[in-house]
Amino acid sequence: MSKPIEQTLSNLIPRHPGALPPELIELASSLLAQSRTKASTLNREEEIGRTYVVANIACERLKTTLNLPPIEPRPPVPPRVYSKLYAYFSRVLVSSTRRRGPAARNTPSRPLPQKQTPLKETSLASFRVKNRTPKKGLKYAGNRERDERVPKWVAPVVRKMCREMENPAAIPHVLAGVESILTQPCPSGEQKMEGRVPALVAASWFFVTQELAGKETSGKEFASRCKKILGLFMEARDDVVVAAKVGDDEEGWRDWEAVVAGDVKGWVREITDNGWLQLDWFTNIASGEAGAAYAEEDEEDETIKRVGKREGLGTMMADRYDYLSEENRAEYAEWKGAMLVKINDLIQEGIMNMDTTDG
């Protein structure tokens, strides 16, 4: 396996003098093995780019430590495919790779607690950085490539849609679904539906709310709710709150376009047929939870809305500290969902241990 890896690494850093560093080869080989576990089935183009992507990631992670020359990537697949694959593997391979980094390999004689300590610091630092500096888009976006794939308008539009449709509990799950579909490789087969991102947002909402409610949506309900959502989309760019969060530049509204019910149905078929419902964004939804979690809040929310409509300096100052407002409740639900997804990933990768015993 090392020969293809070494050749790819040499192509990525052609100005490197002499033999390639063993640490770089070892990391790239480790990432390649992990990638086959994380994504065993890719389509033809993605499989061609697999080795090149993991080698590129290895170079990026060790370029400072090993003082590597400039990385000069020339991917063997189209940029669209490569950037999507790179963003996905950068996220799913990051934690495992750190556990096997040079620090762990070079200190085999250290006692076990000393080896674990930097790992905990690393994972906690990841939490602290993301909590201190949330992104304008999805709060759990992990890298620049993902931010480039997910338009800035997605998060505020999803929040508006879920609140108007009276499903605030769906916000973090819909955001996770849209992000996963825009950034990850197609789980099975060839992805047929692309673009029409507003329709993808609507389709994700239907899957999430159906799962949260624990019951299927009838054809009549689908048509009625779809019509309402499309109406909300028509008003989105004129919404004061949404516009304030997206900004005035057209880049913030990249990939925004008018869609119809047929586009939403197209994304529903794509998500159903090509395995998107097998990913964590959907399997981590607890079926039937939505009603119980938010039923008691409805009456209190209505009171808060009425109070929030009063004008004057007192209201302006109170908004900042009104932790039970609809805005803050939804923000908290989104944050909580993102943290649960992150914690679940860390548990699965062995970085965190969760004691699930009683007592």
Backbone torsions as a table, in degrees:
resi	resn	phi	psi	omega
1	MET	NA	-24.0	-173.2
2	SER	-71.6	-28.1	-177.3
3	LYS	-61.8	-52.5	176.9
4	PRO	-60.2	-38.0	179.1
5	ILE	-63.1	-47.0	-178.8
6	GLU	-62.2	-41.0	179.4
7	GLN	-64.6	-41.5	179.0
8	THR	-65.4	-43.0	178.1
9	LEU	-61.2	-41.0	178.6
10	SER	-62.9	-36.2	177.9
11	ASN	-69.4	-32.4	-179.3
12	LEU	-75.1	-34.1	179.3
13	ILE	-125.6	68.0	-175.4
14	PRO	-63.2	-19.6	-178.3
15	ARG	-88.9	4.0	-179.6
16	HIS	-73.6	125.0	-179.1
17	PRO	-82.7	141.4	174.9
18	GLY	74.9	-161.5	-177.0
19	ALA	-72.9	152.2	177.7
20	LEU	-69.9	144.7	178.2
21	PRO	-62.1	134.1	178.9
22	PRO	-57.6	-35.2	-179.9
23	GLU	-61.7	-37.7	-179.3
24	LEU	-68.0	-43.8	179.6
25	ILE	-64.2	-42.1	-179.0
26	GLU	-64.8	-43.2	179.6
27	LEU	-64.6	-44.5	-179.9
28	ALA	-61.8	-41.5	178.7
29	SER	-64.7	-40.2	178.2
30	SER	-63.6	-43.9	179.0
31	LEU	-62.8	-39.1	179.9
32	LEU	-63.6	-43.6	178.7
33	ALA	-63.1	-42.9	178.4
34	GLN	-63.2	-38.0	-178.0
35	SER	-62.8	-34.0	179.9
36	ARG	-71.6	-25.0	175.7
37	THR	-79.0	-43.8	-177.0
38	LYS	-71.7	-36.3	-177.7
39	ALA	-139.9	81.2	-176.0
40	SER	-73.0	-25.0	-177.5
41	THR	-120.7	112.5	174.8
42	LEU	-121.2	160.2	174.7
43	ASN	-75.0	176.2	-170.8
44	ARG	-59.2	-48.1	-178.6
45	GLU	-63.7	-42.0	-178.4
46	GLU	-66.9	-36.9	178.8
47	GLU	-65.7	-36.7	177.1
48	ILE	-61.7	-37.1	-176.5
49	GLY	-87.2	-5.4	-173.5
50	ARG	-56.8	-56.3	-176.4
51	THR	-61.3	-40.4	-178.5
52	TYR	-65.5	-40.4	-179.2
53	VAL	-63.7	-48.9	-176.9
54	VAL	-67.0	-33.7	176.3
55	ALA	-65.9	-40.5	177.8
56	ASN	-62.5	-43.4	179.0
57	ILE	-62.5	-41.8	179.1
58	ALA	-61.0	-43.0	178.3
59	CYS	-62.0	-43.2	-178.9
60	GLU	-62.8	-39.9	-176.2
61	ARG	-74.2	-26.2	-177.0
62	LEU	-110.3	5.7	-174.7
63	LYS	-63.1	-34.4	178.8
64	THR	-79.5	-46.1	-178.6
65	THR	-60.1	-42.4	-176.6
66	LEU	-98.0	2.0	-180.0
67	ASN	53.6	52.2	-177.5
68	LEU	-74.6	153.2	174.1
69	PRO	-70.3	174.1	-179.2
70	PRO	-54.3	137.3	177.2
71	ILE	-83.5	129.8	-175.9
72	GLU	-123.0	77.6	-176.4
73	PRO	-70.7	135.8	172.2
74	ARG	-133.8	79.6	-172.5
75	PRO	-58.5	144.9	179.0
76	PRO	-84.2	5.4	-179.5
77	VAL	-130.1	164.5	179.9
78	PRO	-57.4	149.0	-178.4
79	PRO	-54.6	-38.7	-179.0
80	ARG	-60.8	-45.9	179.8
81	VAL	-66.8	-42.5	-175.9
82	TYR	-65.9	-45.4	-177.5
83	SER	-64.6	-36.9	178.9
84	LYS	-67.4	-43.1	179.8
85	LEU	-66.9	-41.1	179.8
86	TYR	-62.8	-44.7	-179.5
87	ALA	-62.2	-41.3	-178.6
88	TYR	-66.2	-51.2	-177.9
89	PHE	-67.9	-31.4	177.0
90	SER	-59.9	-35.6	-178.5
91	ARG	-79.0	-50.1	-170.9
92	VAL	-78.0	-20.0	-178.2
93	LEU	-97.6	-9.1	-170.2
94	VAL	-62.4	-47.0	-173.9
95	SER	-71.8	-43.6	-179.8
96	SER	-61.2	-39.2	-178.3
97	THR	-63.8	-40.4	-178.5
98	ARG	-63.1	-34.8	-179.4
99	ARG	-67.2	-23.3	-177.4
100	ARG	-107.4	18.1	-175.7
101	GLY	-70.8	177.9	-176.2
102	PRO	-57.1	-35.7	-177.4
103	ALA	-61.1	-40.6	-179.4
104	ALA	-72.4	-37.3	-177.2
105	ARG	-73.1	-34.0	-173.7
106	ASN	-84.7	-4.2	-178.6
107	THR	-130.2	57.2	-176.4
108	PRO	-68.4	-21.6	-175.1
109	SER	-86.6	-6.3	-179.2
110	ARG	-67.0	147.9	174.4
111	PRO	-62.6	156.1	-175.2
112	LEU	-56.3	-44.0	-179.4
113	PRO	-60.0	-35.6	-178.9
114	GLN	-69.1	-30.8	178.2
115	LYS	-73.7	-32.2	-175.7
116	GLN	-78.3	-31.1	-173.0
117	THR	-55.7	-51.8	-179.1
118	PRO	-63.6	-27.4	179.5
119	LEU	-66.1	-42.2	178.9
120	LYS	-65.8	-39.1	179.1
121	GLU	-63.7	-39.8	-179.6
122	THR	-62.7	-47.6	-177.7
123	SER	-68.3	-37.9	178.1
124	LEU	-67.6	-36.2	177.6
125	ALA	-62.3	-36.1	178.2
126	SER	-62.1	-41.5	177.2
127	PHE	-63.9	-46.5	-174.1
128	ARG	-63.4	-42.7	-178.9
129	VAL	-63.5	-42.8	-176.6
130	LYS	-72.0	-31.8	179.1
131	ASN	-75.1	-31.5	-179.2
132	ARG	-76.0	-34.5	-173.7
133	THR	-126.8	69.6	179.5
134	PRO	-63.2	145.7	-179.2
135	LYS	-79.3	160.7	178.1
136	LYS	-70.8	-26.6	-179.6
137	GLY	-91.1	-120.8	-179.4
138	LEU	-79.5	130.8	-173.0
139	LYS	-68.4	-20.3	-178.5
140	TYR	-104.7	19.0	173.7
141	ALA	-65.5	134.3	-171.3
142	GLY	-102.2	-12.8	-177.0
143	ASN	-158.7	170.8	-175.2
144	ARG	-63.0	-39.3	-178.6
145	GLU	-59.9	-38.1	-179.5
146	ARG	-67.6	-41.3	178.3
147	ASP	-60.6	-35.1	179.5
148	GLU	-70.5	-29.5	-178.5
149	ARG	-81.5	-28.7	-176.8
150	VAL	-103.1	111.3	-178.5
151	PRO	-58.1	152.2	-175.7
152	LYS	-64.7	-28.8	-176.2
153	TRP	-73.9	-16.5	-172.0
154	VAL	-57.1	-51.5	-175.1
155	ALA	-62.0	-51.8	179.9
156	PRO	-64.7	-34.0	178.6
157	VAL	-69.3	-40.1	177.3
158	VAL	-62.0	-42.7	179.1
159	ARG	-61.9	-45.3	179.4
160	LYS	-61.0	-46.8	-177.8
161	MET	-60.9	-47.5	-176.9
162	CYS	-66.4	-36.3	178.9
163	ARG	-70.8	-44.2	179.9
164	GLU	-64.8	-32.7	178.9
165	MET	-88.4	5.1	176.5
166	GLU	61.6	42.6	176.0
167	ASN	-132.4	58.2	-177.9
168	PRO	-61.3	-26.6	178.9
169	ALA	-65.7	-18.8	-177.1
170	ALA	-81.1	-14.8	-171.6
171	ILE	-52.4	-56.7	-176.2
172	PRO	-64.1	-32.6	-178.3
173	HIS	-73.2	-40.0	177.5
174	VAL	-65.2	-43.6	177.8
175	LEU	-60.2	-43.8	179.4
176	ALA	-63.8	-38.9	179.4
177	GLY	-65.7	-47.1	179.7
178	VAL	-61.9	-44.3	179.9
179	GLU	-61.6	-45.1	-178.5
180	SER	-60.5	-44.8	-176.3
181	ILE	-70.7	-32.5	179.8
182	LEU	-79.1	-21.8	-172.2
183	THR	-116.1	-19.9	-174.7
184	GLN	-100.4	155.0	176.2
185	PRO	-64.6	151.9	178.4
186	CYS	-62.0	124.4	-175.3
187	PRO	-59.9	-36.9	-178.3
188	SER	-149.4	136.6	178.4
189	GLY	74.8	-166.3	-178.4
190	GLU	-102.0	127.6	-179.8
191	GLN	-66.3	124.7	-176.5
192	LYS	-99.8	-34.0	-175.8
193	MET	-99.3	122.3	176.2
194	GLU	-138.1	161.4	-177.6
195	GLY	72.5	-162.3	-178.7
196	ARG	48.6	49.6	-173.7
197	VAL	-60.5	-39.0	175.8
198	PRO	-57.1	-36.4	177.5
199	ALA	-67.4	-35.4	175.2
200	LEU	-62.2	-41.3	177.6
201	VAL	-59.1	-46.7	-179.5
202	ALA	-64.1	-43.9	-179.5
203	ALA	-62.5	-41.6	178.3
204	SER	-61.5	-39.3	178.7
205	TRP	-60.6	-42.7	-179.2
206	PHE	-61.5	-44.7	-179.9
207	PHE	-65.0	-43.6	-177.5
208	VAL	-65.4	-49.0	-176.5
209	THR	-67.4	-33.8	176.7
210	GLN	-65.0	-41.6	179.8
211	GLU	-69.0	-41.0	178.7
212	LEU	-63.6	-38.3	-179.0
213	ALA	-76.4	-22.7	-180.0
214	GLY	75.6	20.0	177.6
215	LYS	-147.8	153.4	-176.8
216	GLU	-75.6	154.2	177.7
217	THR	-93.3	128.9	178.8
218	SER	-75.7	164.4	178.9
219	GLY	-61.1	-37.8	179.4
220	LYS	-66.9	-42.6	178.2
221	GLU	-64.0	-40.6	179.4
222	PHE	-59.9	-47.8	-178.3
223	ALA	-61.8	-43.3	-178.7
224	SER	-65.6	-46.2	-178.2
225	ARG	-70.6	-35.8	178.2
226	CYS	-63.2	-41.9	178.2
227	LYS	-60.9	-41.2	-179.8
228	LYS	-67.3	-42.4	179.9
229	ILE	-63.9	-43.0	178.7
230	LEU	-62.8	-34.2	174.9
231	GLY	-65.5	-39.3	176.8
232	LEU	-63.9	-38.7	178.8
233	PHE	-62.6	-37.4	-179.7
234	MET	-63.9	-26.6	-178.8
235	GLU	-95.0	-7.4	-168.5
236	ALA	-59.4	-44.2	-175.2
237	ARG	-70.6	-18.6	178.1
238	ASP	-94.9	-4.4	179.8
239	ASP	-72.6	128.4	-175.0
240	VAL	-62.3	-45.2	-177.6
241	VAL	-65.8	-46.2	179.9
242	VAL	-62.4	-47.2	-178.5
243	ALA	-60.9	-37.0	-179.7
244	ALA	-66.0	-35.0	-178.1
245	LYS	-81.6	-32.4	-179.5
246	VAL	-80.9	-37.6	-178.3
247	GLY	96.5	178.5	-174.8
248	ASP	-90.1	-20.4	-174.3
249	ASP	-73.4	148.2	-178.4
250	GLU	-67.7	-25.6	179.3
251	GLU	-60.0	-33.8	178.4
252	GLY	-63.5	-25.9	-179.8
253	TRP	-104.2	22.7	177.9
254	ARG	-57.3	137.4	179.3
255	ASP	69.5	9.0	174.1
256	TRP	-80.9	131.1	-179.3
257	GLU	-156.8	161.0	177.4
258	ALA	-72.0	136.1	179.1
259	VAL	-130.1	162.5	179.5
260	VAL	-123.0	174.2	-177.4
261	ALA	-59.0	-34.3	178.9
262	GLY	-61.9	-34.4	177.2
263	ASP	-66.5	-40.4	178.2
264	VAL	-63.3	-43.8	178.4
265	LYS	-63.2	-35.3	177.3
266	GLY	-61.5	-42.7	178.3
267	TRP	-70.9	-33.3	175.8
268	VAL	-60.7	-43.9	178.0
269	ARG	-64.4	-43.9	-179.9
270	GLU	-59.4	-47.6	-177.5
271	ILE	-65.2	-37.4	-178.7
272	THR	-73.6	-45.4	-171.1
273	ASP	-78.5	-28.7	-171.3
274	ASN	-108.5	23.4	168.7
275	GLY	80.4	11.3	-178.9
276	TRP	-66.0	-24.2	179.5
277	LEU	-77.0	-5.1	178.1
278	GLN	-88.2	-6.4	-178.2
279	LEU	-83.4	166.7	-173.8
280	ASP	-59.7	-34.2	-175.8
281	TRP	-56.7	-30.9	-178.8
282	PHE	-99.3	-41.7	-176.8
283	THR	-67.8	-20.8	179.6
284	ASN	-84.2	-3.7	178.0
285	ILE	-75.1	130.1	178.0
286	ALA	-86.6	111.6	-174.9
287	SER	-62.8	134.9	174.1
288	GLY	82.3	6.4	-175.3
289	GLU	-81.8	-25.5	-167.4
290	ALA	-59.7	-47.5	-174.9
291	GLY	-60.5	-46.8	-177.5
292	ALA	-65.9	-38.2	-174.6
293	ALA	-69.5	-31.8	-172.1
294	TYR	-115.6	-4.9	-178.0
295	ALA	-62.0	-41.1	-176.9
296	GLU	-72.6	-16.1	-175.9
297	GLU	-88.9	-15.5	-172.2
298	ASP	-59.2	-49.9	-176.7
299	GLU	-63.9	-42.4	179.9
300	GLU	-65.8	-37.1	178.0
301	ASP	-61.3	-41.0	-179.8
302	GLU	-62.6	-40.3	177.2
303	THR	-62.4	-43.0	-179.6
304	ILE	-63.5	-40.2	179.2
305	LYS	-60.7	-43.2	-178.8
306	ARG	-64.9	-42.2	178.2
307	VAL	-64.1	-38.7	-177.0
308	GLY	-67.5	-16.1	-178.6
309	LYS	-84.2	-11.2	179.2
310	ARG	-67.2	143.9	-177.4
311	GLU	-96.8	162.4	174.5
312	GLY	122.1	169.5	-176.7
313	LEU	-61.3	-39.2	-178.6
314	GLY	-58.1	-42.7	179.5
315	THR	-65.6	-41.5	-179.2
316	MET	-60.8	-39.3	-179.4
317	MET	-76.5	-33.7	-176.2
318	ALA	-69.7	-31.6	-177.2
319	ASP	-54.9	-37.2	-176.7
320	ARG	-63.9	-32.1	-175.6
321	TYR	-109.0	7.8	-179.2
322	ASP	-83.6	82.9	-173.5
323	TYR	-71.7	-12.3	179.4
324	LEU	-101.5	10.9	178.7
325	SER	-68.3	160.7	179.3
326	GLU	-58.5	-41.9	179.9
327	GLU	-59.3	-48.9	-176.6
328	ASN	-72.0	-33.5	176.1
329	ARG	-62.3	-45.2	-179.3
330	ALA	-66.4	-39.9	177.3
331	GLU	-60.5	-41.7	-179.9
332	TYR	-66.3	-42.3	179.2
333	ALA	-60.8	-39.9	178.8
334	GLU	-66.0	-45.6	-179.9
335	TRP	-61.8	-43.8	-178.8
336	LYS	-62.3	-43.8	179.0
337	GLY	-61.5	-41.8	179.6
338	ALA	-63.9	-41.9	179.7
339	MET	-65.3	-39.7	179.1
340	LEU	-64.3	-39.5	176.7
341	VAL	-63.3	-45.1	-179.3
342	LYS	-63.6	-45.0	-179.9
343	ILE	-62.7	-41.3	178.8
344	ASN	-61.5	-41.7	177.9
345	ASP	-61.4	-43.9	-178.2
346	LEU	-66.6	-37.0	178.0
347	ILE	-65.4	-44.4	-179.2
348	GLN	-64.7	-31.7	-178.7
349	GLU	-88.5	-0.8	175.0
350	GLY	84.7	5.9	-178.8
351	ILE	-78.0	-35.2	178.1
352	MET	-115.3	145.2	174.0
353	ASN	-108.7	132.6	-179.4
354	MET	-116.2	118.3	178.3
355	ASP	-83.2	109.6	-177.0
356	THR	-103.3	9.6	179.9
357	THR	-76.6	151.6	179.9
358	ASP	-76.9	157.4	176.1
359	GLY	83.1	NA	NA
